[in-house]
Amino acid sequence: MNRVLYYLCFLMCAASLVCGENPFEATQDLPVACRGRFCSLESHARMWLYDFYHKQELKKDDLRAFGTEDRSALNLLWEVHFRGHHPWDDAPLFWIHYAKQKSLLGLDTSKDRFSFNALKNKSLDDEQLSQQLLSFVTYQGALAIENDAYTQMLGQMEIEGISSKEIAQALEQRFPLSARLKGAGSTLLMLPLRTLRGEWVSLHAFETKIYDQDAQRLVLISNFTAFTDTDYLRLRDAYLVLQNAVLSHQPIADAALNFSTVYSEAYARLADRPYRQAEGKTLSYPSLWRLKAETLYYKLPLIGTAIVAYGLALIAMAATRRLNGWTWIFIGTGLAVHTIVLAARCYILQRPPVSNMFETVVYVPWIALMTGIIFFFISRSRMILAAATAASLALLVLLQLTQVDARMENVQAVLDSQYWLIIHVLMVVGSYGAFLVSGILGHFYLINACLNQKQNPSHIAQGILHTMYLGVALLIPGTILGGVWAAESWGRFWDWDPKESWAFITACVYLLVIHAYTFQRIRDFGLAVGAVAGMLAVSFTWYGVNYVLGTGLHSYGFGSGGELYYYLYLAAEIVFLVIVTTMSTIQAKKLLLK
Amino acid sequence: MKFLRATYHFLGGVYFALMLIGTVAIFVIAGTFLESATQSHRYAALFTYGNPFFGFLLWGFFINILFAATRRWPFQGKHFPFLTVHLGLLMILGGVLLKHYFGLQGTMLIMEGSGSHQVIEPNTYAVTVEGRNGNSPEYFPLDTHWSGAFKSVIAQRGEGLHLRLAGYQPHSSEWLASWVKGNVANISGLNPMPMAIVEDGMPIVPAGRVRFYQDAPVWDVYSLKTDAIDKMIARLYQERARLRITHRPSGDIWHEASLSSDEIKFKDGSIGRTLLTFPCNPESGCVDALLTLAINGKESVSVPLQGECALQNLNLATPYLGSHPLAVDIVNTPFLAVIENTAHTVFLAAVDPHGHLWMQPFKKGNFDSIIVYDDGFAGYGIATTLPFHVFPAGRKERETALADQIVGQLRHPEAEHGELAPPLQLFKSACQEVDADFPEALTKFFVLWDNTHSWLFPEHQTLPPPLDAIFTKLRWESVPSHDWRACQWCQRLFAEIGPALEQGNPPLSVLRDARWPLLAQLEQKKLEDRDLLTLLTQQVFSAAGTLPAPENDSVHDENAVLLSAYLRAYGIHLSTIKGTPTEDEMQSLLTSGNHAADPIALETALVAMHDPLPTGKKLEDNLPMITLHASNGQRRQSMTLSYDRMGTGLKWPVLNGEYLVRFQPMVHEIPYHLRLRQARQVNYANSQQAFSYECDLIIADHSSGSTIEKTISMNNVHETWDGYRFYLSSIAPPNDSAVKRIQIVVNRDPAKYWLTYPGAIVLSCGIVLLFALRPYKRDE
């Protein structure tokens, strides 16, 4: 057991030590503009690589093809930034999953990743892949700016003998400076424009040259950023040194460290400062701590650690008849890491972590486990704790297997109400956790009832009812308060939108079961069947409406993928219910005959 | 009594509750799948949530919950959670029902700078009628029978207006027909012209003739239906145009005949051939129509027939030498054609007597602007203007206009008093000596030089007397000596290589043959021919300091040659300083030297056309159509109207323009006037994703006369003291490309504060109580 503990500790610490060889590691906490946010460079690099490669770091097998010994996305991003896309045109960067698509394109169906050169002349129907190829081509690297249209036009006008004043005017008219800065590059948007607050441009903008009409030659652009003039010059020098080191294959680490230090000092004056105002709300640049937290969040294997801990907890529970200290250590470790995941997302995003599928799949098992722990202390039922741990483990494993998009995103304007987001969404999604425990307890009961007729596991039935009530107590008020939110924010209380409808249907299923059980129209067995059926309704409300129906006003949660597996799950549950009901009926008849 | 008691217990019993819950759940499940399959909420609602049976079920819930509670009478303490839950449910249900019957839910559309106090009630149907008396429009709802069908009488006012519904179609399409209505072309002032379908080989006969100006040529008018717009225009053009080719240096006409693709033999033995191209597409018609003259198989002159460079001759063979020696003109019998394709896009095409083609598409029902006659009581129309005038506007007139433009630019105070390039200053000084007008003289020289088809002005070319007098006064001694020497060396250089250049040989190969010592530098630059020759001239100027003086100094009759070399060194030639005016600017240049004349304006009335369509499953996309019988005791009229969802479209005249009518949703006037000052979408950084939608409103309260300014945004609404709430629903467009239009949802719920919201709280408390007070203990 001690070894297992060591392993856990090792997991927690190892991640912070990995990538020690990455020469660009010093830059991992610097801010960069990405998808409307300012995230840490480490997280941006990982998500950037994920978009193309479907992994957050390079596979060992691909290192040779990428011409590197480092798996880090951050390293690759910096290299691409400086060298452009050409050195990686033959590297297997683009992930294509579907075999049909691969065979249509004449690609090797046994592989999942293909190079730019292998794809560039194919006629692609996949819009996302086409966009990726187009964006890949925009990575022109350093020095691309040397022979741009601006320089060519200047050369032309110099030949024509046009005066320097007219040249400067004509160049500015044809190539406005703001457009040149924005078009300097699409990688590493790390330079905040002074004139447009919140708009950041690529580090390549440092290389921009403008025509100096007094000197009658091209000169490097002066400070255009929100940094101070002194910081700008220091930063530009540090950047050019780093660029030179990369392009001339010299040691990089010191230059990267220097750049990171200078950038951090310059950015410290902007950190936590507001950059955009709207009615009643403000957007601010992230603090240095938030950026560090984001880097750590992505580098530490938090979800994996929680999975291991929950798995060990289940094994410990199965191995002994009574809950021992190890069980609580594993559950406590898992819960702590699990809580860190949620808390980190809250801290980094400054909002409750329930606005996309990834976040809800993390939040629901947390609620499930909390439900299990609370009810364990009330009822002293091990089964509830086991069910809650199993639910948490199953969902987190599902999360890892399905690779749901884990990126941190801005909340949509329509959802941007902390008050209602907390009240409505946390309650409704929280209810799924309680229903999940109830459903798994239902499975336990039904399996137990079929396998062991003599012992009537009524304590499990009580657990089912407890958790079902908790779920209903969260679901119905949460849904009604959602109606109040809708009425307060958009002017209508209820509109039979599919998400609303399925919340209503789920409530109906549980009300049906509760009424039937309370008024003795069904017994414990029926209650367990109802809990499983209710869990199916919950799964459809949660996943089905967003991924199967894909219609309605709650469109911000829509997605696609995994429908087949979901149908298989539904079918398996139905088959399970039919089998246990049949077995139960047969056994009841046998008992009656006896 | 026993039956009543049994019914009462059944209605308040658990079986009825279970039946209701189960049935409603099945209904709602079906609704969600229907909505997903059809992507139509209204379609799903038609069979489920909006179905009367579903309403009965909801009333069943109300009764069940009520009776379930009353059955517990006399209440005991243990009933408290149960009663609380059921009371909360009753309150919510009651609140929703009260809002449905007595509340208000609608939308307002407001553009920046404008205001409104009218709320449109979605999914309602009404006919709005506006009289000439200036009173507010009246709204007549289309009432329904109990069966759901519309009642036939819409409005009946004694001896006044009587509106009756004669027909209803759930889905239709509506568009505005303009120049072509059905099978007839209409241009105001001309007789209606039947649309002809012309097949290959059949002659095209004009449908009418018109003289736009007195003493001007008569225009033929065609009305045609075809999808092959390019072929039709090409055919019309080719059948009516004559080609005239003039030799510029001599001014002789070398060729004049019908426009065809046959070979043309010129006086100098060269062979010419013309090619006419009309690139057309079904949306914008012909663009960039072009006539190309190829000489000895090489494309030499192109003449755009449309656009800002229309009719100007572009030298394709030797553009660096200015104009081509052959000038191409077209002499045409003018015509106007109304052409419609199968997509109902109408093209107006016109060709003036000089072969200038103008074409404008009018997409089906899509117009930039319309004319409103008598506030709409006399209908609507559209107009367009042909860019043609009564005075000549051919190639020659356009070249003259461009020269006049240069004169105008040289007369500009900045050019007149500013610093001139040395060669221009030299020429200006000479002009001042002979008291000649510098801008006119210079432009005249440029035009003369341009027509010579040579890099420098030819050595033995005769100058007209006024220019000759100026050139004799050129003071070369005022020019730096190395420039003067460079001009002379340039004269010698181009005297040697000029003939080869004029034959159209590529400058680089000419220089290679001439073994030009600085060729490598020129080849390295990869310049266009004109820039290359300019650089060559500049090379001579750079090297002039190291060159010996030429053997013979120039005499004054070579001054024009030397000045042209000096000008070339500075990149100055007619082709480099000639402006490229827009089509409107060219019109104004052409007009400036002529008597003002109004352009040709065409006008036609607009008519709404309707097509019934099969009903789609996405009911939100359906556009209902009604046929109305209107009468007022004296007149009767039937008319068809399509549904105007937002009530912002045209109102159509009826009964000889006595009334205006429109088929639209019901409009509810509220006691508040909302005026939109500004709307904006604030985005996240470096992104198009919205962070906030917000708008600044000025809200005037009609009852109190007070006005407040308020910024509302999503999740941040404004509520008045009497319960009207304004929600910002959408902003379009999301950027600053046009004036923004917002949609405001207006809501008034008379029951929410004392029924719906308290009900939600009571229900929530009841559920918590049920849980906290061990409700899972079975009811014994």
Interface residues (C-beta under 8 A of the other chain):
Chain A: A33 R35 G36 R37 F38 Q156 I159 E160 G161 L189 G198 E199 W200 Y275 R276 Q277 A278 E279 G280 K281 L283 N410 Q412 A413 V414 D416 S417 W420 Q462 L465 H466 Y469 L470 V472 A473 I476 P477 I480 L481 G483 V484 A487 E488 S489 W490 G491 R492 F493 W494 D495 W496 D497 P498 S501 W502 F504 I505 C508 V509 L511 L512 H515 A516 Y517 T518 F519 Q520 R521 V545 V548 L549 G550 T551 G552
Chain B: V14 A17 L18 I21 G22 V24 A25 V28 I29 G31 T32 F33 E35 S36 Q39 H41 A44 A45 T48 Y49 I92 G95 V96 K99 Q105 K525 L527 D531 T534 L535 Q538 Y570 G571 V682 N683 Y684 A685 N686 S687 Q689 A690 F691 S692 Y693 E694 T711 I712 S713 M714 N715 N716 V717 R725 Y727 S729 V745 V746 N747 D749 K752 T756 Y757 A760 L763 S764 I767 V768 L770 F771 P775 Y776 R778 D779
